[in-house]
Amino acid sequence: MRFLDIFSLAYRSVSGNRLRTGLTVSIIAVGITVLVGILTAIDSMKNSIYSSFASMGANSFSLRNRDMQVHIGNDGDKASKGNKNQKKVRKSISNKPISYQEALAFKERYHFPATVSLNFRASGIATVYKDDKKTNPNVTVIGGDESYLDISNYTIRDGRNFNALDVSSGRNVAILGKDVAEKLFGRKLKNVVNNTIRVGDVRYRVIGVLESKGSSNLMSADNVVITTVNNTRRIFNRPNASYQIGVAVKDIKQMEAAQGEAIGTFRVVRQLALNDEDNFTLSKSDSIAEMLFQSLGTVNLFAVAIAAITLFGSAIGLMNIMLVSVAERTREIGVTKALGATSKTIRKQFLYEAIIISTMGGLFGALAGMLLGNIVSILLKSSFVIPWAWILVGIALCAAVGLVSGIYPAYKASKLDPIIALRYE
């Protein structure tokens, strides 16, 4: 018999037993849904992280008083264990805040061809008011200088940037992120510039509105109010406040040299001895993203493990159902053989049935996993992800499961004696 004839027989047999087929397909689909769903969600998170950190600029880095702690699960513990052999910083200078005077001294002494900016994260839970409208208490207030917007890759939509007088005087002027501006003034953003708002109890004059950075829920880059660093020193001053220094090199090829000079200059500013370890950290946006990706890799392994266990159980279930099918269709097999079908034809028919069932499970599971995984894309406001590679891998795995599970039942069916099979009731 030709391939199409055998395949047609197998398909009719599968479609004729809808309940059995549906249950088996569901078991297989669960495993693929878990695999494709989790991996699609992780791809969505990676896309969001990429877009968020890419907006910070590939040619920039920052100086902080301590490392950013970005980890999922126990990765942070592993990282700390891996650093046990490193030299320790003296407790008296460990995590020492970067004062405004130190940040200013660095800006004055750093003579590399690069742009330097000082900034201070004054609050992450501010509420902003305009008449009877107000934001949620989750607005980030940042104090920066005239170079902060450029280094952070912000673009002015309306109004202007800070000037030297704004920064030096620390007067109450502010630039609004798009989310804050829309919340207070509506989506059309009319009459925002030169209007007034309140951040807590302090009134500010709005001098500019920012273009959207395409922020995600991970970063909330548009949910900000930016004022001058001297204003935050006056309004939001607190003991042990630590400032951050941003550096953007003009030629990305000089990044390593710029980082080396920055470390050397800041060691002098911090008055560190030759045998002292750095009590500050230099970080690039892509290194922070890499830390997150490494943490997400652990979730990848869990997804693969869960899918493997489910598919193993599915293989056992499929083989059991195929064996039951052989027993139930003994007479049918006898009639088919009596009409001239060979053992090879019977074997192929049962193999095709197993592969059809498992592949259907793979297709439904891949579709369901893709849709479930993209719920994360919707929540993170990132692009819709179609993980073609994982979909193809999932379907191929299911076809392999069907092939392996169908070999023994197909072999058993092909060995039935047609005379005994015809007498079977």
Secondary structure, 3 states (H helix, E strand, C coil): CCHHHHHHHHHHHHHHCHHHHHHHHHHHHHHHHHHHHHHHHHHHHHHHHHHHHHCCCCCEEEEECCCCCCCCCCHHHHHHHHCCCCCCCCCCCCCCCCCHHHHHHHHHHCCCCEEEEEEEEEEEEECEEECCEECCCCEEEEEECCCHHHHCCCCEEEECCCCHHHHHHCCCEEEECHHHHHHHHCCCCCCCCCCEEEECCEEEEEEEEECCCCCCCCCCCCCEEEEEHHHHHHHCCCCCCCCEEEEEECCHHHHHHHHHHHHHHHHHHCCCCCCCCCCCEEEEHHHHHHHHHHHHHHHHHHHHHHHHHHHHHHHHHHHHHHHHHHHHCHHHHHHHHHCCCCHHHHHHHHHHHHHHHHHHHHHHHHHHHHHHHHHHHHHHCCCCCCCHHHHHHHHHHHHHHHHHHHHHHHHHHHCCCHHHHHHCC
